[in-house]
């Protein structure tokens, strides 16, 4: 399990690298993180030390549950460029 909580996040590079390695991820539901993560992810409250510790100590079995699996997302560079051009026009 990779534990990567955050109070503020830009793109979430650590988070995307973690799921690329197909490791269960324990993180916070904040900023861009929910948009960029996929796979075996469990979200915890952003500032809850108790939730972080509890999930680590219990090796929370729910993180292995398919209910916590986020589908893979595809971010197409071409689609992004087209949308940006549309916005600028």
N, C-alpha and C positions, 0 to 999 in steps of 0.2 A: 504494500500500500504506500502510495506517495501522499504526504500531507502537505498541502500548499494553500493555507488560508490567506486571505488578503482583505484589507480594509478598503483598498483602492487599486484599480488595475487599468492599465492601458489596453494592450491586446491580449495578454495572458499567455505569453510565450512559454513560460515554465509549465503551464497547464496543458498546452497543446503538445509539448514535448513528452509530457508524462503519459498522456493517452496514446500518443504515437508508439510508445513502448508497450502499450496494452497492459498497463499496470492499473489496479484500482486506484481511484483518486478521491481524496477527501479534501474538499475545498469549500469556498463560500459562494453564495449566490449573490454576486455583486458585479457591477460594471459589465465588461465584455465576457466574463468567464462563462456564463450560461450559453452564450452564442458560439463559443469556439471549442468547448469540450464535447466529447462524445465517448461512448463506451461505458465502462463501469465507473460511474461517478456518484458520489454522495455529497449533497450540500449540507452545510451547517451554518449556524448564525455567524455573521461576520465578526463579532467581538466576544463570542462565548468560549472562554477558556475551558469551561466545564464540558461543553459539547465536544470540543477537540480532544481533551483528555479522555473522556468517556469512550469516544469512538476508537481511539487508539488502543486503550486498555482492553476493550471488549473485542477488538479486531472485528468490529461490527459485521455480523453475518449478513445484514441487509444489503451491504455493498455488493454482495455476490448475487443478490436476487435480481432476476430479469426486470422487475419493476423499477429498478434503479439504473437500467441500461438506457443511455441516451443514444438514439440512432445516429449513424454516421452522417455528416453533413459535407456537402461539396461546395467549395467556394471557387467559382469560376472567375478567372482574371478577366476574360472577355465580357462576361455578364456584368461584372463590376464596372469596367470601363464604359460600357454602354449606358449603364444607369447614371454614372457620373456625368457623361456628356449630356444626357437628357436633363439632368438637374441644372447644369450650367446654361443650357439653352432656355 
